Amino acid sequence: MPNFLIKTADTLLLDVPRGKRYVGEPDIIRNQPAQKGGTCALYALNPLRFRFGKNDRDPEHRKERFIELVFSDYRRGLNKIELDKNTVKLLSEEVDDFIAEQTDKNITQEVIKNFIKKLEEDMESLKLLSTDTSKLKQQIETYIEFCNDYIKKNKQYGDFEEYLNKKEYVDCVALAEKTLDRLQNITGFDAKIAMQNYLKLCVKSVVGSHENYAENLYLTQDNPELMAPFCHQAVVYLAASCYQLEGSEWDPSKPIDGLMEILQEYGPMVIYTEPCVVFVPGSCTIESSTDKYQIHTKKQGPQTTIEGSHSLLIVGAERGKETDYVYLMDPNVPAPLTGPCQFYKITYKEILDNLVNIYGVSINENADKILGPFAFQAKKGNFDRICQFVEGSVQYEKLANPKKTSIDLFLEEIVQQTEEKLAKKT
């Protein structure tokens, strides 16, 4: 059973270990920094898994280390896409200035080629300067890379502006597909098949859609802007599966007692919210404080809705006389090794109003019912062992896997679908 900071008849608050400890360097405990970019889900999963690290040379851990590297590369890829968004904005402005000096105001391929020549001339000019121009050189090199990419793929886009507008989403889809393909030796299937199966799971979770959810989803498969969130969610789903997590049996339509029972038995749960439920310390007030924890609540007054989605950990719950509450840990907030842990307390209703299931479908989707799971959790007893390892009280021991993981079920479903297709052909 997990350890608790608070445990009464009506309130539970889990004691989540501080920092991170690698299997490859078990004698060192490190600070856990806040997430970078749009990587909240991968950071939220970290407390529920063992981390192996670059110094783990044990041949028996090769599979686990490979999985870790794949999702680490995916995380870095997302951060690069986030940085590229600003570069795209600056490039668009540079091209507009260049076009303003040209007779032909249309952004044709020829114009972009001439713009590349100008950038190359600028690069040569930088070599004559004695000051440090490395950042500017890198920026120009990125501009040239994007322009050449457009020339190569111009038939896919109406013009250069469309290329720039879609680049973020195209890159997100490509990164997700690359990640799914890299795990083919583990899953047994390439990105295309894995993604199709994932979309079927999304559709199955929407019961009695009032707005043709399935039809609309499949019609958007060629639209990178609409598909990018689903591709990302598919990678997160696979990450949770590879980390031996399982879908929680928590039913958000029932009273908070069920949530409290699951937290007490399994430990924290990773959830997704849309619009974002996010912990912003500057917009909160401290409700209670000890040497071990601080509990923050929202300040009174109007609140700003934060668009997009965000992943958090449910680490506690409180049954009130009139209002129920949940306690959250936000990967957006760093977890240093010293000082009190920071927790965010909000109403249970607010979580339910913004909840998304593990397939990326909002609980508010217009349908008769949205099926779960609505959270990921460690298998029974596994979180306790991870905690003990991070705290340094036990050595690493491979997690027990007595039941089928969601990846096992994922593969079984794909195999069944493949067999059905073969049967139809014969």
C-alpha positions as CSV (number, residue, x, y, z in Angstrom):
1,M,0.0,0.0,0.0
2,P,1.3,3.5,-0.8
3,N,2.5,5.9,1.8
4,F,0.4,9.0,2.7
5,L,1.0,12.5,3.8
6,I,-2.6,12.8,4.9
7,K,-4.9,9.8,5.6
8,T,-8.2,10.3,7.4
9,A,-11.7,9.0,6.9
10,D,-12.4,11.8,4.4
11,T,-9.0,12.9,3.0
12,L,-6.1,11.1,1.3
13,L,-2.9,12.7,0.1
14,L,-0.2,10.4,-1.3
15,D,3.5,10.7,-0.5
16,V,5.1,10.8,-3.9
17,P,8.9,10.4,-3.8
18,R,11.0,13.4,-4.7
19,G,13.5,13.6,-7.6
20,K,14.6,10.8,-9.9
21,R,17.0,7.9,-9.4
22,Y,18.3,5.8,-12.3
23,V,18.8,2.1,-12.3
24,G,22.2,2.6,-14.0
25,E,23.3,5.0,-11.2
26,P,21.4,3.8,-8.1
27,D,23.5,5.8,-5.6
28,I,22.6,9.2,-7.0
29,I,19.3,11.0,-6.5
30,R,18.7,14.0,-8.8
31,N,16.2,16.9,-8.9
32,Q,13.2,16.5,-11.2
33,P,12.9,19.7,-13.3
34,A,9.7,20.9,-14.8
35,Q,8.5,19.7,-18.2
36,K,9.8,21.5,-21.3
37,G,7.4,22.3,-24.1
38,G,4.3,20.2,-24.8
39,T,5.7,17.0,-23.1
40,C,3.4,17.0,-20.0
41,A,2.1,13.5,-20.5
42,L,5.5,11.9,-20.7
43,Y,6.7,13.8,-17.6
44,A,3.5,12.8,-15.7
45,L,4.2,9.1,-16.4
46,N,7.7,9.3,-14.9
47,P,6.7,8.7,-11.2
48,L,5.0,5.5,-12.2
49,R,8.0,3.9,-13.9
50,F,11.6,2.9,-13.3
51,R,14.2,5.0,-15.1
52,F,17.3,3.3,-16.4
53,G,19.5,6.1,-17.7
54,K,22.4,6.3,-20.1
55,N,24.8,4.5,-17.7
56,D,22.8,1.4,-17.4
57,R,25.0,-1.3,-19.1
58,D,23.1,-4.4,-17.9
59,P,22.3,-6.5,-21.0
60,E,19.0,-7.6,-19.4
61,H,17.8,-4.0,-19.4
62,R,18.4,-3.4,-23.2
63,K,14.7,-3.6,-24.0
64,E,13.7,-1.2,-21.2
65,R,16.6,1.2,-22.1
66,F,15.6,1.1,-25.8
67,I,12.0,2.0,-24.9
68,E,13.3,4.8,-22.7
69,L,15.5,6.2,-25.5
70,V,12.6,6.1,-28.1
71,F,10.3,8.2,-25.9
72,S,13.2,10.5,-24.9
73,D,13.9,11.2,-28.6
74,Y,10.2,11.8,-29.1
75,R,10.2,14.3,-26.2
76,R,13.2,16.1,-27.7
77,G,11.4,16.1,-31.1
78,L,8.4,17.8,-29.6
79,N,10.6,20.5,-28.0
80,K,12.3,21.1,-31.4
81,I,8.9,21.5,-33.0
82,E,8.0,24.1,-30.3
83,L,11.2,26.0,-31.1
84,D,10.6,25.8,-34.8
85,K,7.2,27.6,-34.4
86,N,9.0,30.8,-33.5
87,T,11.5,30.3,-36.4
88,V,8.6,29.9,-38.8
89,K,7.1,33.2,-37.6
90,L,10.4,35.0,-38.2
91,L,11.0,33.3,-41.5
92,S,7.6,34.4,-42.7
93,E,8.4,38.0,-41.8
94,E,11.8,37.8,-43.6
95,V,10.1,36.4,-46.7
96,D,7.5,39.2,-46.6
97,D,10.3,41.8,-46.5
98,F,12.1,40.1,-49.4
99,I,8.9,40.0,-51.5
100,A,8.3,43.7,-50.8
101,E,11.4,44.5,-52.7
102,Q,10.5,42.3,-55.7
103,T,8.5,43.2,-58.8
104,D,6.6,39.9,-58.6
105,K,4.7,39.9,-55.3
106,N,3.7,36.2,-55.6
107,I,5.7,33.7,-53.5
108,T,6.6,31.3,-56.3
109,Q,9.2,28.6,-56.2
110,E,11.6,30.8,-58.1
111,V,11.2,33.6,-55.6
112,I,12.0,31.2,-52.7
113,K,15.1,30.0,-54.7
114,N,16.2,33.6,-55.0
115,F,15.6,34.1,-51.3
116,I,17.8,31.1,-50.5
117,K,20.6,32.8,-52.6
118,K,20.2,35.9,-50.5
119,L,20.5,33.8,-47.3
120,E,23.6,32.2,-48.6
121,E,25.1,35.6,-49.4
122,D,24.2,36.7,-45.8
123,M,26.1,33.6,-44.5
124,E,29.2,34.6,-46.5
125,S,29.0,38.1,-45.1
126,L,28.9,36.8,-41.5
127,K,32.3,35.1,-42.0
128,L,33.8,38.6,-42.3
129,L,32.6,39.6,-38.9
130,S,34.8,39.2,-35.8
131,T,31.9,39.0,-33.3
132,D,30.2,35.7,-32.3
133,T,27.6,35.1,-35.0
134,S,26.9,31.4,-34.3
135,K,23.2,31.9,-33.3
136,L,22.5,34.0,-36.4
137,K,24.3,31.4,-38.6
138,Q,22.2,28.7,-37.1
139,Q,19.0,30.7,-37.7
140,I,19.9,31.3,-41.4
141,E,20.8,27.6,-41.8
142,T,17.3,26.7,-40.5
143,Y,15.7,29.2,-42.9
144,I,17.5,27.6,-45.8
145,E,16.5,24.1,-44.5
146,F,12.8,25.1,-44.4
147,C,12.9,26.7,-47.8
148,N,14.6,23.7,-49.4
149,D,12.0,21.5,-47.8
150,Y,9.2,23.5,-49.3
151,I,10.8,23.3,-52.8
152,K,11.1,19.6,-52.4
153,K,7.4,19.2,-51.3
154,N,5.8,22.1,-53.1
155,K,3.3,19.9,-54.9
156,Q,1.7,19.1,-51.5
157,Y,1.0,22.7,-50.8
158,G,-0.8,25.5,-52.5
159,D,1.9,28.0,-51.6
160,F,4.7,28.8,-49.2
161,E,2.4,30.3,-46.7
162,E,0.4,27.1,-46.5
163,Y,3.6,25.2,-46.0
164,L,4.6,27.4,-43.1
165,N,1.1,27.2,-41.5
166,K,0.9,23.4,-41.7
167,K,4.6,22.7,-40.8
168,E,4.0,22.3,-37.1
169,Y,1.3,19.8,-37.5
170,V,3.0,17.9,-40.4
171,D,6.1,17.6,-38.2
172,C,4.1,16.4,-35.2
173,V,2.4,13.6,-37.3
174,A,5.8,12.6,-38.8
175,L,7.4,12.5,-35.4
176,A,4.7,10.3,-34.0
177,E,4.8,7.9,-36.9
178,K,8.6,7.7,-36.7
179,T,8.2,6.8,-33.0
180,L,5.6,4.2,-33.6
181,D,7.8,2.7,-36.3
182,R,10.8,2.5,-34.1
183,L,8.8,0.4,-31.7
184,Q,7.8,-2.0,-34.4
185,N,10.1,-4.8,-33.1
186,I,8.3,-4.6,-29.8
187,T,4.7,-4.1,-31.0
188,G,5.1,-6.2,-34.2
189,F,3.3,-3.6,-36.3
190,D,4.3,-0.5,-38.2
191,A,2.9,3.0,-37.5
192,K,0.1,2.8,-40.1
193,I,-1.4,-0.3,-38.6
194,A,-0.8,0.9,-35.0
195,M,-2.4,4.2,-35.7
196,Q,-5.5,2.7,-37.4
197,N,-6.0,0.4,-34.5
198,Y,-5.7,3.3,-32.1
199,L,-8.3,5.3,-34.0
200,K,-10.7,2.3,-33.7
201,L,-10.2,2.4,-29.9
202,C,-11.1,6.1,-30.0
203,V,-14.3,5.3,-31.9
204,K,-15.2,2.4,-29.7
205,S,-15.1,4.7,-26.6
206,V,-17.8,6.9,-28.1
207,V,-21.2,5.2,-27.5
208,G,-24.1,6.6,-29.4
209,S,-22.5,9.6,-31.0
210,H,-25.0,12.4,-31.8
211,E,-22.6,14.0,-34.3
212,N,-21.2,11.1,-36.4
213,Y,-17.9,11.0,-34.4
214,A,-16.5,8.0,-36.2
215,E,-17.3,9.3,-39.7
216,N,-15.9,12.8,-38.9
217,L,-12.7,11.3,-37.4
218,Y,-11.9,9.1,-40.4
219,L,-12.6,12.0,-42.8
220,T,-9.9,14.1,-41.1
221,Q,-7.1,11.5,-41.4
222,D,-5.5,13.5,-44.2
223,N,-5.7,16.7,-42.2
224,P,-2.4,17.0,-40.2
225,E,-3.8,19.8,-38.0
226,L,-6.7,17.7,-36.8
227,M,-4.7,14.4,-36.7
228,A,-1.7,15.7,-34.8
229,P,-3.4,15.5,-31.3
230,F,-4.5,11.9,-32.0
231,C,-1.1,10.9,-33.1
232,H,0.4,12.4,-30.0
233,Q,-2.1,10.6,-27.8
234,A,-1.3,7.3,-29.6
235,V,2.3,7.7,-28.6
236,V,1.4,8.5,-25.0
237,Y,-0.8,5.5,-24.9
238,L,2.0,3.3,-26.2
239,A,4.4,4.8,-23.7
240,A,2.1,4.0,-20.8
241,S,1.8,0.4,-22.2
242,C,5.6,0.0,-22.6
243,Y,6.0,1.2,-19.0
244,Q,3.6,-1.6,-17.9
245,L,0.9,0.8,-16.8
246,E,-2.7,-0.1,-17.1
247,G,-6.0,1.7,-17.6
248,S,-7.7,2.6,-14.3
249,E,-11.1,1.2,-13.4
250,W,-12.0,4.6,-12.0
251,D,-15.5,5.6,-13.1
252,P,-15.8,9.4,-13.0
253,S,-19.6,9.2,-13.2
254,K,-19.7,7.7,-9.7
255,P,-19.0,9.4,-6.3
256,I,-15.5,10.3,-5.2
257,D,-15.4,7.3,-2.9
258,G,-14.4,5.1,-5.8
259,L,-11.5,7.3,-6.7
260,M,-10.3,7.3,-3.1
261,E,-10.3,3.5,-3.0
262,I,-8.2,3.3,-6.2
263,L,-5.7,5.8,-4.9
264,Q,-5.4,3.9,-1.7
265,E,-4.8,0.6,-3.5
266,Y,-2.8,1.6,-6.6
267,G,-1.3,5.0,-6.0
268,P,-1.3,8.1,-8.3
269,M,-3.3,8.2,-11.5
270,V,-2.2,10.1,-14.7
271,I,-5.1,12.0,-16.4
272,Y,-5.5,14.3,-19.4
273,T,-7.6,17.5,-19.3
274,E,-9.0,19.7,-22.1
275,P,-9.3,22.6,-21.8
276,C,-6.2,22.6,-19.6
277,V,-6.4,22.2,-15.8
278,V,-3.0,23.6,-14.9
279,F,-1.4,24.6,-11.7
280,V,-0.2,28.2,-11.9
281,P,1.3,29.1,-8.5
282,G,1.0,32.9,-9.1
283,S,-2.8,32.5,-9.6
284,C,-3.2,30.5,-6.3
285,T,-3.2,31.0,-2.6
286,I,-1.7,28.6,-0.1
287,E,-4.5,26.9,1.9
288,S,-2.2,24.9,4.2
289,S,1.5,24.5,4.7
290,T,3.9,22.1,6.6
291,D,7.5,21.2,6.3
292,K,6.5,18.4,3.9
293,Y,3.9,19.9,1.7
294,Q,2.0,23.0,0.6
295,I,-1.6,22.9,-0.7
296,H,-2.5,25.6,-3.2
297,T,-6.0,26.6,-4.2
298,K,-7.3,29.1,-6.8
299,K,-7.7,32.7,-5.8
300,Q,-11.2,34.0,-5.8
301,G,-12.4,35.9,-8.9
302,P,-12.8,35.3,-12.6
303,Q,-10.6,32.6,-14.1
304,T,-9.0,32.5,-17.6
305,T,-9.6,29.3,-19.6
306,I,-6.4,27.9,-20.9
307,E,-6.9,26.3,-24.4
308,G,-5.2,23.0,-25.3
309,S,-4.7,19.9,-23.3
310,H,-2.6,19.1,-20.2
311,S,-1.7,16.0,-18.3
312,L,-1.5,15.8,-14.4
313,L,-1.3,13.3,-11.6
314,I,-4.2,12.8,-9.2
315,V,-2.4,12.2,-5.9
316,G,-5.2,12.7,-3.4
317,A,-8.9,13.2,-2.8
318,E,-11.2,14.8,-0.2
319,R,-14.8,14.0,0.5
320,G,-16.5,17.2,1.7
321,K,-20.0,17.8,3.2
322,E,-21.0,19.8,0.1
323,T,-18.1,19.8,-2.2
324,D,-15.5,17.1,-3.1
325,Y,-11.9,17.9,-4.0
326,V,-8.9,16.3,-5.7
327,Y,-5.2,16.9,-5.1
328,L,-3.0,17.2,-8.2
329,M,0.7,17.2,-9.0
330,D,1.6,19.2,-12.2
331,P,4.6,18.2,-14.3
332,N,4.8,21.9,-15.2
333,V,6.0,22.6,-11.6
334,P,9.6,21.4,-10.6
335,A,10.0,18.9,-7.7
336,P,13.2,19.8,-5.9
337,L,14.7,17.4,-3.4
338,T,14.3,19.8,-0.5
339,G,11.4,21.9,0.8
340,P,7.7,21.1,0.8
341,C,6.0,19.3,-2.1
342,Q,3.6,21.5,-4.1
343,F,0.0,20.2,-4.5
344,Y,-2.9,21.8,-6.3
345,K,-6.4,21.4,-4.9
346,I,-9.4,21.9,-7.1
347,T,-13.0,20.7,-7.0
348,Y,-13.8,17.2,-8.2
349,K,-16.4,18.8,-10.5
350,E,-13.7,20.8,-12.3
351,I,-11.7,17.7,-13.1
352,L,-14.9,15.9,-14.4
353,D,-15.8,18.9,-16.5
354,N,-12.4,18.9,-18.3
355,L,-11.6,15.2,-18.4
356,V,-10.4,13.3,-21.5
357,N,-10.2,9.5,-21.7
358,I,-6.9,7.7,-22.5
359,Y,-7.8,7.8,-26.2
360,G,-8.0,11.5,-26.3
361,V,-11.8,11.7,-26.3
362,S,-13.4,14.4,-24.2
363,I,-16.0,13.4,-21.6
364,N,-18.1,16.2,-23.0
365,E,-18.2,14.7,-26.5
366,N,-21.9,14.8,-27.7
367,A,-22.8,11.1,-27.2
368,D,-24.9,8.8,-25.1
369,K,-21.8,7.8,-23.2
370,I,-18.0,8.1,-23.2
371,L,-16.2,5.0,-22.1
372,G,-12.9,4.9,-20.2
373,P,-10.4,4.2,-19.1
374,F,-10.0,7.8,-18.0
375,A,-6.5,7.4,-16.4
376,F,-3.3,5.4,-16.3
377,Q,-2.1,3.8,-13.2
378,A,0.7,1.4,-12.1
379,K,-0.3,-2.2,-11.5
380,K,-1.1,-3.1,-7.9
381,G,2.0,-3.0,-5.7
382,N,4.3,-1.6,-8.5
383,F,4.1,2.0,-7.4
384,D,5.2,1.0,-3.9
385,R,8.3,-0.7,-5.3
386,I,9.1,2.3,-7.5
387,C,8.8,4.6,-4.4
388,Q,11.1,2.4,-2.4
389,F,13.7,2.4,-5.1
390,V,13.6,6.2,-5.6
391,E,13.9,6.6,-1.8
392,G,16.9,4.4,-1.9
393,S,15.6,1.7,0.5
394,V,15.6,-1.2,-2.0
395,Q,17.5,-2.2,-5.1
396,Y,16.0,-2.4,-8.6
397,E,13.9,-5.5,-9.2
398,K,12.0,-6.0,-12.4
399,L,8.3,-5.3,-12.1
400,A,5.9,-8.2,-11.8
401,N,3.5,-8.5,-14.7
402,P,1.0,-11.0,-13.6
403,K,-1.8,-9.6,-15.8
404,K,-1.9,-8.7,-19.5
405,T,-0.8,-5.1,-20.0
406,S,-2.6,-2.7,-22.3
407,I,0.1,-3.3,-24.9
408,D,-0.8,-7.1,-24.8
409,L,-4.4,-6.2,-25.3
410,F,-3.4,-3.7,-28.0
411,L,-1.5,-6.3,-29.9
412,E,-4.2,-9.0,-29.5
413,E,-6.8,-6.6,-31.1
414,I,-4.5,-5.8,-34.0
415,V,-3.8,-9.5,-34.6
416,Q,-7.6,-10.2,-34.5
417,Q,-8.3,-7.5,-37.0
418,T,-5.5,-8.8,-39.3
419,E,-6.8,-12.3,-39.1
420,E,-10.3,-11.1,-40.0
421,K,-9.0,-9.2,-43.0
422,L,-7.1,-12.4,-44.2
423,A,-10.2,-14.5,-43.7
424,K,-12.2,-12.1,-45.9
425,K,-9.6,-12.3,-48.6
426,T,-9.6,-16.1,-48.6
